């Protein structure tokens, strides 16, 4: 949301009102949809802003608090940068989602819940295989499907019962300035 100006492009000093505006504007969600998540970030004392009612987006990358190993689009902290979009990590997920395979039947143009779940599970298994310090807790792994559910919910096509691949590509690509 910061890449598109819904939040400060610097990612700094974000308060609840800013988040509500961004959530409603960028995703067409109820403005209060992320209130609990914001409150949890503050309750976890993640903020480094000097103001207990604001956060920097960078604060959310603190490992094992909100961020966890096996992200769909970011590398694990073991490899150095768990904050920024990693095209190599995303490529493996995109391949597992078969985002660039859209020929054939109409279903080939959509990401189903089953396909998304398999791609997410494959990403976690890959992270476990290559990261010798992989340490996502059971609780964190239970939250992992939530990240998949969030993008599916945001991009869902009710008529087809899945998310259009073009929208998933745009969401991850344009949100991270890849396209």
N, C-alpha and C positions, 0 to 999 in steps of 0.2 A: 504494500500500500504506500510505502514511502517512495518507491521508484516512480510512482505515478502521481505523487503530490497529495494523496489523501491524508498522509501523515507528513510531518516535516521530512524533507529529503535527507536531512542529516541523521534522522532516526533518533534525535535527542529531545529530551524533556517532554515526553508524551504524557498527557493527563487523560483522565477518563472521558472528558468531553470530546477531546480530539479523537480518541479511539471510537467513541460512539458515532461521531460524524463519519469517520473512515469506514467503519463496518457497514453503515447504512448506505453510504455513497458507492463504495467499491463493490460490495457484494449483495446489496439490496436485502440485507438481513435486518431484523429488528435492531435498533440502535443499542439495546441493552444485552444483546446476545453474548457479548464477551465480557460483561461486567464481572462475572465470577472468576474468569481467568485473570483479569486485571487485578482483582482483589487478592487472588492467590499469589501473583507475582510480588505484590507489595507485602503480603503476609510472610513470604519466604525471605524477605529482606534482600531482594535482588537489586534494588535500586542503588545506583551509584551517582545519582543526580544531586544529592545534597538536599533533596526535597522528598519527603516521605510519601507524597501523593503523585509523583511522576516517575517514569522510567525512561531509560534509553533502550532502543531495540537491542543494542549490544548486550545489555544486562540479561536478556533472555537466553543468551548462548552459554551461560554459566553451566558447565557440565554437571549432570546428575541432579539438577534442580528442575528445570523445565526441559532443557535439551538432553537428548539421550542418544546413545549409539544406534546406528541403523536407520538414520533419516533417509527419506526418499530422495532428497535433493541436496543434502549437505554431507560433507565427509565427517568422520568421527574425529573427536578431539585428538586422538592418538596421532593422526596424520597432520595436525597443526592448525587447521582452520575449520571450525565447526559453525562458523557464522555465515559465510558467504555461499551462495549457490555454487555447486560443483558440477560442471557439465559432464564430467566423466561418470560421476555417481548417477546423475540423472539419466545419462544414456543407457545404463544398464536397466534402470527402471522402465524407461521408454521402450526399450527392446522387449522387456517382459510384458509390457502392456500392448505390445505389437502396434504402437502408435503409427508406424509408417507402413503398416500393412492394411490397406483400405480397399483392396480390390476383392471382388467376389460378391458375397451376399451383403445385404444391408447391415447385418449384425457386425460385419467387419469394420464398420465405421463408428463403433461404439465401444466404450469401456464399461463392461458389466461389473457388478459387485464381485462376482467370482473371479474375474480376470484381475481386478484391482487387488483383491485379497491375495491372490497367488503372486502377483508382482511385489507386493509389500513383504510377503513372507520370504520371497527369494532375495530381496534386498537385505533383510535381517540375516539370513543364512550367509550371504556373501560377506557382510560386515563381520560376522562371527569368524568366518574362515580367514579373512585377511588381517583382522585387528587382534593382535595377541592380548590386548587389554580390554577387549569387549566386556562390558560389565553392566549392561542394561538389566535392571532388576525386573522381577516378575511384574511389579506394579507398573514400571515403565513400559514393559512389553504389552501389558493390557491397554495402555494408552496409545500404543503405536497404531492400532487399527483406527483410532480416532482421527489421526492425521489423514488417513486415506478417506475415511468417512466425511471429513470436512471438505476436501476438494470435490468428492463425488456429490455431496449435497449442494455445494455451490454451483456446480455445472450440470446438474441432473436434468434430463429431458423426460418429463413425466409421460409423454406420449409413447416413448420407446422403452422406458424403464432402464435407462443407462445414461452415461455421460458421453456426448459426442467426442470422438478422438480429436477433432479439430479444435474443440474448446479446451480440452486437456492440454494439447500442444501449446495453444495460445496462453493459457493460464500459467503454465510453468515456463514457457519460452519468453513471452512478453513481460511477465512479472519480474523476470530476472534479466531482462534486456538481451535475450539471446536472438530474438527475431526483429 
